[in-house]
Amino acid sequence: MRTLRISTTRTRGSRRTLATTFAVLSMVGVTALSGCSSSDNEPGESNTTTSESGFSYVDGRGETVELDAVPSRIVASEQAAAALIPLGIKPVGIWGGSSFESSIPLRGLDLDGIESVGQAYGDIDVEQVAALDPDVLITGWYAGDAYGGLGLETSDLANQLEQVAPFLAVSAQKPSSETLQDYETLATELGADVDTDANRADREAYDSAVADLKEAIAAKPGLTAMAISPSDQYYVAINDEFPELRDYQNWGLTLLESDVPRAADSGSFTPVSWENVGQYQPNLILLDTRSYSTPLAELEADRPTWALVNAAEAGNIVDWTTDATNNYASYTAQIVDLTAAIDKTTV
């Protein structure tokens, strides 16, 4: 199942308060801060103190998540975990679209001691999650009222998981540059010190990469790009529903879309038939690298009409991984790659 191909975005009309009450508060472990000076912390342990006033956080849905104490044991989607781990918050469990070894969002992160509770979209072991005794489930909040890596908020799976612990959802319906700040705010509320030397260095590298990208875009007036996730159809991104594509547009990049209507099951993409791909001619292709998108080698071997796209024929293609933009280092790497691709693309 395609991670972001859910239904169309709709406005939420209700807000509710999620409250979790603990019958017994004995020893409350606090989330491990991976940036702590002690190297032997395990997930669920920390030197963060619990506030006497408890924990209250308005999340990306506009809902208030209330707990008796700062969440100490967190199970998260791979996208949320990829944001929190570099900031010093280490979950006890992670669900995602693949194994830890294959996960692009989790690449290069310290996953020691963290359990995998799901390795396919919408396939999460509820009993395994419950056994981890989480205080909260943290994930992204996507177009169509969908939780990251899980599915719709109203799905049976989401309802089952909410019986284990409340969800806290960070909006993925805004530019990635803003989502990065939202995760920093959340990590601070969870007890992390986000103003470390390492984090400052990551932010500085990101700022420099953004400046370079803006300069590259300005140097190529008229350059156009298109983000695609090809498989059975030539799926073209609906740009405003992808946080990093919103950033790229805000920074000056002209991103094209198709004129094909969104299908009921295509979510944040529009399905162009392979016979019609030649109608769309961007200068640069952003090619989805996630597991359900057809790899470039297979496109070249198995899709004859792929060669009808001039950018494909010219090799003006750059990797695009929408799930890997929630921490500065990972997002910076994509921005650097995009800048290099723009530099070598002829308009």
C-alpha positions in Angstrom: 0.0 0.0 0.0 1.3 3.4 -0.9 2.2 5.4 2.2 0.8 8.8 1.1 -1.8 7.8 -1.3 -4.7 8.3 1.0 -7.9 10.3 0.4 -8.1 14.0 -0.2 -7.5 16.5 2.5 -10.5 17.5 4.5 -11.0 20.0 7.2 -11.5 18.6 10.7 -14.6 19.9 12.4 -14.1 18.6 15.9 -11.5 18.7 18.6 -11.3 16.4 21.6 -9.1 16.0 24.6 -7.2 12.7 25.0 -6.5 11.9 28.6 -4.7 9.0 30.1 -5.0 8.3 33.8 -2.5 6.0 35.6 -4.0 4.1 38.5 -0.6 3.6 40.1 2.4 5.9 39.8 5.3 4.1 41.2 8.6 4.4 39.4 8.2 6.3 36.2 11.0 5.9 33.6 11.6 8.7 31.3 12.6 8.6 27.7 16.2 7.9 27.0 18.0 11.0 25.7 20.4 9.7 23.1 22.4 12.9 23.4 23.1 12.4 27.1 26.7 12.2 28.4 26.0 8.7 29.7 26.4 6.1 26.9 24.6 3.2 28.6 21.1 4.7 28.6 18.4 2.3 27.3 15.1 3.4 25.7 12.7 4.4 28.5 15.5 5.7 30.8 16.6 9.3 31.2 17.6 12.0 33.7 14.6 14.1 32.8 12.4 15.0 35.7 8.6 14.7 35.7 6.6 17.9 36.0 4.2 18.0 39.0 1.6 19.6 36.7 1.7 16.6 34.2 2.0 16.8 30.5 -0.3 18.7 28.1 0.4 19.2 24.4 -1.7 20.5 21.6 -0.7 18.4 18.6 -0.9 18.8 14.8 -4.6 17.8 14.8 -5.4 20.7 17.1 -6.1 18.1 19.8 -4.9 18.3 23.4 -3.0 15.2 24.6 -3.0 15.2 28.4 -1.0 12.8 30.6 -0.3 12.6 34.3 3.4 12.9 33.6 5.8 13.6 30.8 5.7 10.6 28.5 8.4 8.2 29.5 7.9 5.4 27.0 7.3 6.3 23.4 6.3 4.1 20.4 6.6 6.1 17.2 6.3 5.9 13.4 9.7 5.7 11.6 9.1 9.3 10.3 8.6 10.6 13.9 11.4 8.5 15.3 13.7 9.9 12.6 12.9 13.4 13.8 13.1 12.7 17.6 16.2 10.5 17.8 18.7 13.2 16.6 17.1 15.6 19.1 17.7 13.2 22.0 14.4 11.3 22.3 14.8 7.6 21.8 11.6 5.6 21.5 11.2 2.1 22.9 9.5 0.9 19.7 9.1 2.0 16.0 6.7 1.0 13.2 7.5 1.7 9.6 7.3 0.5 6.0 10.3 -1.8 6.1 12.9 -3.3 8.3 15.2 -1.0 10.2 18.0 -2.0 7.8 16.0 -0.9 4.8 14.4 2.2 6.2 15.6 5.4 4.5 14.2 7.7 7.3 16.1 5.8 10.0 19.3 5.5 8.0 22.4 6.3 10.2 20.5 6.7 13.4 21.2 4.8 16.7 18.5 2.2 16.9 20.2 0.0 19.6 17.6 -1.4 22.0 14.6 -0.2 20.0 12.0 -2.8 19.0 10.4 -3.0 15.6 6.7 -3.3 15.9 5.7 -3.1 12.3 7.6 -3.4 9.0 4.9 -2.7 6.4 2.4 0.1 5.9 -0.7 -0.5 8.1 0.7 -3.7 9.6 1.5 -3.1 13.3 1.6 -5.7 16.0 -0.8 -4.3 18.6 0.1 -6.9 21.2 3.8 -6.1 20.8 3.1 -2.4 21.2 1.0 -3.1 24.3 3.9 -5.2 25.7 6.2 -2.2 25.5 3.8 -0.4 27.8 4.0 3.0 26.0 2.7 6.2 27.4 2.1 7.7 24.0 2.2 6.9 20.3 3.9 9.6 18.2 3.4 9.9 14.4 2.8 12.3 11.6 -0.6 13.7 10.6 -1.1 13.5 6.9 -3.6 14.6 4.3 -6.9 12.7 4.6 -6.8 12.5 8.4 -4.2 9.7 8.2 -1.5 8.7 10.7 2.0 8.1 9.3 2.7 4.5 8.4 -0.6 3.4 9.8 -3.7 4.7 7.9 -6.8 6.6 8.6 -7.5 7.9 12.1 -10.8 6.0 11.9 -9.3 2.7 10.9 -9.7 -0.4 13.1 -5.9 -0.5 13.6 -5.8 3.1 14.9 -8.7 2.4 17.2 -7.0 -0.7 18.6 -3.8 1.1 19.2 -5.5 4.0 20.9 -6.8 1.5 23.5 -3.1 1.0 24.3 -2.0 4.6 24.5 -3.1 8.0 23.1 -1.8 9.3 19.8 0.2 12.5 19.5 0.4 13.6 15.9 2.8 16.1 14.4 1.4 17.9 11.3 2.9 16.8 8.0 0.6 19.2 6.2 2.9 22.2 6.3 6.3 22.9 4.8 9.1 20.6 6.1 11.0 23.6 7.4 8.1 24.3 9.8 7.7 20.6 10.8 11.4 20.5 11.8 10.6 23.3 14.3 7.5 21.5 15.5 9.6 18.4 16.3 12.1 20.6 18.2 9.3 22.0 20.3 7.9 18.6 21.0 11.3 17.2 21.9 11.9 20.1 24.3 8.5 19.3 26.0 9.6 15.7 26.3 12.7 16.7 28.2 15.4 17.0 25.5 18.0 19.7 25.2 17.8 20.5 21.5 20.4 23.3 21.7 23.4 21.0 21.6 26.6 21.6 19.6 25.6 18.7 17.2 22.1 20.1 16.6 23.4 23.6 16.1 25.8 22.2 13.5 23.0 20.4 11.8 20.9 23.5 11.6 23.8 25.6 10.3 24.5 23.0 7.5 20.8 23.0 6.7 20.6 26.8 6.5 23.7 26.8 4.2 22.1 24.1 1.9 18.9 26.0 1.6 20.8 29.2 0.6 22.7 27.2 -2.0 19.5 25.7 -3.4 17.8 29.1 -3.7 20.8 30.3 -5.5 20.8 27.3 -7.9 17.1 27.8 -8.6 17.6 31.5 -9.3 20.4 30.8 -11.7 18.1 28.6 -13.8 15.0 30.7 -14.6 12.4 28.7 -16.4 13.5 25.4 -15.0 10.6 23.1 -14.2 10.5 19.9 -12.1 8.0 17.1 -11.4 7.8 14.7 -8.5 6.7 11.2 -9.4 6.1 7.8 -7.8 5.8 5.4 -10.8 4.5 1.9 -10.5 1.4 0.5 -12.2 0.6 4.1 -13.2 2.8 7.2 -13.6 1.8 8.8 -10.3 2.4 12.5 -10.2 2.6 14.3 -6.9 0.0 16.8 -5.8 2.7 19.2 -4.6 0.9 21.0 -1.8 0.4 17.7 0.0 4.1 17.0 0.4 6.0 19.1 3.1 9.3 19.3 1.3 7.7 20.1 -2.1 6.0 23.0 -0.4 9.4 24.2 0.7 10.9 23.8 -2.7 8.1 25.9 -4.2 8.5 28.5 -1.5 12.2 28.6 -2.3 11.5 29.3 -6.0 11.3 25.9 -7.8 8.5 25.5 -10.4 6.9 22.1 -9.8 4.5 20.9 -12.4 1.5 18.7 -11.8 -0.7 16.6 -14.1 -4.2 17.6 -15.3 -5.5 14.1 -14.4 -8.0 14.1 -11.6 -7.1 12.4 -8.3 -8.4 8.9 -8.1 -10.3 7.5 -5.0 -7.3 5.4 -4.1 -4.4 7.6 -5.3 -4.3 9.9 -2.3 -1.7 12.6 -2.7 -0.9 11.6 -6.3 -2.7 11.8 -9.6 -2.6 8.6 -11.8 -1.3 9.3 -15.3 -1.5 6.3 -17.7 1.8 5.1 -19.0 0.6 5.8 -22.6 0.3 9.5 -21.8 3.6 10.2 -19.9 5.0 12.0 -22.9 2.5 14.8 -22.4 4.4 16.0 -19.3 7.9 17.4 -20.0 9.6 18.8 -16.9 13.3 19.6 -17.1 14.0 17.6 -13.9 12.3 14.5 -12.4 12.2 13.9 -8.7 11.9 10.1 -8.4 10.3 8.6 -5.3 12.8 6.1 -3.8 10.4 4.4 -1.4 9.9 0.6 -1.7 6.6 0.7 -3.6 7.9 3.1 -6.3 9.5 1.3 -9.4 13.3 1.7 -9.3 15.0 3.6 -12.2 16.6 0.5 -13.6 13.2 -1.3 -13.9 11.7 1.8 -15.5 14.4 1.8 -18.1 14.0 -1.9 -18.8 10.3 -2.5 -18.5 8.5 0.8 -19.4 9.2 1.8 -23.0 7.3 5.1 -22.7 9.6 6.2 -19.9 12.0 7.3 -22.7 9.3 9.6 -24.0 10.0 11.9 -21.1 12.9 14.0 -22.2 14.3 14.5 -18.7 14.3 10.7 -18.2 16.1 10.2 -21.5 18.7 12.9 -20.6 19.2 11.5 -17.1 18.0 14.6 -15.4 16.7 12.6 -12.4 17.2 13.1 -8.6 16.2 10.9 -5.7 13.2 12.0 -3.7 12.3 10.5 -0.4 9.4 12.4 1.2 9.6 10.4 4.5 13.2 11.4 5.2 12.8 15.2 5.7 12.0 15.3 9.5 15.5 15.9 10.8 18.1 18.4 9.6 20.8 16.1 8.5 18.6 13.9 6.4 16.7 16.8 4.8 20.0 18.6 4.2 21.3 15.6 2.2 18.3 15.7 0.0 18.5 19.5 -0.5 22.2 19.1 -1.5 21.4 16.4 -4.0 18.6 18.5 -5.5 20.9 21.5 -5.8 23.5 19.4 -7.7 20.8 18.1 -10.0 19.5 21.6 -10.8 23.1 22.7 -11.4 23.6 20.1 -14.1 20.2 20.4 -15.7 19.9 22.3 -19.0 16.8 24.4 -19.4 
